[in-house]
């Protein structure tokens, strides 16, 4: 199933404080699939997501302006009335870093590999550039080859790695750091899939 076959089409919508409960539910559900049934590991502590802590944090950060440290914007994709994918950008916690944003994404495993992530990423790359951000940064587990390929196909470059970031059952996990320089004139939507 590709983007063209999904119904409704993938049209990311900006989420607000009324959507926080659905956002927490999706994050918990997707995190529980990390490393299960042959999937790559992508979350360090699936059982550690606490909705009572995360919910108020999200509500507060989603209300910050882009000129305020700690801002957060979250977009979602709904299928049959259920939030099934989200992508977020988080601003730096200090004013001098507000030209950069950190990326996070959760996609229902049923939809992974079907173009949802690419569509969401392309949308937020364009949004970030339109809103004057200079960089998007992310961390991805070194064993998550599908995600790394997706990020690289959209122009993200490896900027380094951190060894032994998380100690999970079955071994340690390294984290690859990647960044996208938004100062170029090329838009995400002009990139062709690899």
Buried (B, 14 or more C-beta within 10 A) or exposed (E): EEEEEBEEEBEBEEBEBEBBEBBBBBBBBBBBBBBEEEEBBBBBEBEEBEBEEBBEEBBEBBEBEBEEBBBBBBBBBBBEEEBBBBBBBBBBEEEEEBBBBBBBBBBBBEBBBBBBBBBBBBBBBBBBBEEEBBBBBBBBBBBBEBBBEBBEBBBBEEEEBEEEBBEBEEEEBEBBBBBBEBEEEEEBEEBEEE
